Amino acid sequence: MGDSQTWTAAPSAAERARSVLAASWSCAVTAEGGREEFVGAHSVAEDGRVLVNVPEDSTLIAAAICAPRGEPSAVLEFADVAPVPVRNRIRARLWIAGWFVPEDGHLAFQATRVVLREPSGAVVVDLDDFAAAEPDPLSTAEARLLTHLADCHPDAVERLTRLVDSESLHGAVRVQPLAVDRHGLTLRIERARAQGDVRLPFHAPADDVARLTERMHVLLTQASAASCPRALQRQRTDGDG
């Protein structure tokens, strides 16, 4: 999508759900036969259907064959884990209820209900919106991008805090990059006994890494023109000691 098109400052619930699905490497499946964890065993079709390759002795195969067609008989769970070490690293959880259909050597999951839970609360995602939505274009690169920012450019992270109001930074002991998508960057502000998140929106969407680099440069330029917050100045002074 071009930069001139209309865009919002945050992804929709359906887009977030599809992004969690696209970036997740593992999933937990709860069915009549119990609960099984699968790592690197699922893929996602363009319409959001989850395809799971399971061992021949998996109880899911029997559950899929015996379950009444059209009735929810299993729940898939995906966790969105922050790539940078922070408190409460689970950024979101995605649950998809439905049933499995055996096809072409794997199990295809037909969804009847999609629920996304984030710190702000849980929302039921419309199935048509979920099928039509696309994952964020940065979702599969996000872990690498955020880890690089945190590990190699802590000075840039500190500079970005100049765009955060001083009230949000009061009592801050550490600030880390928590998330990034085409619409903006989110910082996790940790205090002694609590934490909070602050979102820094981009002036235009970043549909690839090249555009993201430009959007970040704009934020850093804005930050350089802002005054340095006292809370982070104290943090740096304390750390030097």
N, C-alpha and C positions, 0 to 999 in steps of 0.2 A: 504494500500500500504506500502511496506517495505521501510525502510530508504535508502536502497541501490539503489532504482530506480531513474530514472531521474526525476527532478522536477524543477519548475521555481520559481523565487523569489516573484512572485505575482500571484494571481488568474486571470484566463481569464475573459473576459467580460461575457461569458455565465455562468461561475461558480459564479461570483459576482451576476448576475441577479438571479440565482437559490438560492443563499444564502439570498438575500434580501427577496425573496418569502418565503423561509423556516422560517425565523425569524419574519416576519411581523405578527402582531396579528389583524390588521385591514386593510381594503381596501376601496377605493372609486370607485364607478361604475357610469360612465356617459353613458347614453343611451338616446334614443328618449324621454323616459318618464321623463327625468331629471337626477339629480345626487343624489345618495344614499350612505350613509356611513354604512359599516357593520363592527362590532367588534366581533371577535371570531366566525365568521360565515363561514369561508372558510377553505378548506384543499387543499393539493396539491398532485396530483397523481405522480407516479414515473417518468412519461414523462413530468412533468411540467404543465400539465393541471390543471386549478384552478376549484375546485368544490365549489359552493356557496349554502348554505342553506338560503333561503329567506322566509320571512313571506308570507302567502297566499295572503295578500292584496298588496304585492309589485308590483309596476308598471313594474318591470323587467320581471315578468312572462308573462305579456301581450306582452311586447316588444320582448321577446324571441320567443313567438309563432307566432307573426305577422311578424317578420323581415324576409327578403328574405334569404334563406339558402345559405351560401357560400359568403355572402357579409358582410364586417365589419359593425357592428351596435352598438358596445359598446366599451368602453375603461375602463380597470381596472388600478387603480393607487395605488402603494404601496410606502410608505416612509420608508427609512432606517434612524432611529433616533439614535444618539449616546446615549448609556446608561449612560455615565458620563456627568454631566452638563458642557457644553462648549459653546462658541459662535458658532452660525450657526450649530445647532445640527443635521440638516438634512445632512447626509453623502451622500445619493444618493436617487434618485427617479426612480422607475421602472414603465413604461407604457406598457400595453399589449392590443393591439387592436384585435378585432375579433368578434365572435358572440356566443351567448348562445344556448345550446341544452338541453331541459328538459330531464332528465333521473333519474329514481329511486328516486324520491322525492326531487331532487336538480337540480341545473343548472350547466352543465358542459361547460366550456369556451374553444372554439376552437380558438387558436391564429393565426393571420395572420401577425402580426408585433410586435416585442419586442424592446423597446428602453430603454436603461439604461443611466441616466444622473448622472455624478459625477462631482466634482469640476473641473476636467481636461477637461470636455466636455461631449457631448452626443454621443453614439454609437448605431447603429442598430445591434442587436444581431441576428446571423443566426438562423433560426428556428430549423434546424436539430441539431446545436450545443447546443441550449437551451434545446431541448428535451433529448439529450444524456448526458448533464452535470449533475454533482451531486453537491448539496450544500456543502459548506465547512463543515468538520466534527465538527468544533467548533462553527458553526453559532448559534445553539440554546442555547449553554452555554455561548456565548460571553458576554451577558449582566451581568450575575452573575460574571464571571471572571474579567471583567474590573471594575465593581463596587467594588469588593473585593480588587483589586489592588489599586484603588484610595483611598478608605476609610480606609483600614487597613495597607497599606504599602506605604505611601507617601515617606518614606525614600528610598524605592527601586526605585520609579519613579524618584526621584532626582538623584539617583546614575546612572540610565540609561542615563541621560542627558550627562554624561561624554563621551558617544559614539557619541554624536552629535557635529559637528564642531562648533567652537566658532562663526563663522559668522552667522549661523542659530539661535544661541542663543542670538545674540546681541539685547538688549532691552527687553528681555523676562521678563514678570511679573508673568507668571504662566505656568506650563507644566502639562498636564493631559494625561492619556492613552485614545486614541480616538478609536482604533480598534485593533482587533487581529484576525488572521486567521492562517491556518496551515503553512503559509509561513513566517509570521513575525508579529511584533508589530508596530503600528503606534502611535506616540506621537503628540499631538496638542500643539504647542508653541504659546502662546498668548502674544502679545505685547500691548502697550497702545492703538494703533489705528489699529492694523491689527493682523493677525495670519497666521501661516504656519504649515504644517504637515511634519514630518520626519519619514521615515520608517526604522525600525531596522530588517533586515532579519535574520531568523534563519539559522543555518548551515545545517539543515536537516529538512524535514517537520515534523509537529506535528499533527498526525492523531487522537490523543485523549488527554484528560486532563493530563494523566500521562506523555506522551511525551512532552506536553506543559510545564509542570513543569520543566522537564530536560532542555528544550531549554531556558527557562527563567533563570535558574541557570547559564547556559553557558554565556548568555548575561550579567548577573550581575557580574560574575567572570571577564569577559572582562572589564566591567565598573570599577571594583575595581582597575584594573591595570592601568586605564587611569587617567589623571590629572583632577581635579575638575574644571569645567568652572567658570570663574570669575562672569559671569552674574548671575548664580544661587547662587553663594556665596553671592553676594550683595542682591539678593532677600531674602535669608534666614535671613541675618543680618537686613534688613529693617523690615522684619516681626517680628523679636524678639523685635524690638523697639516699 
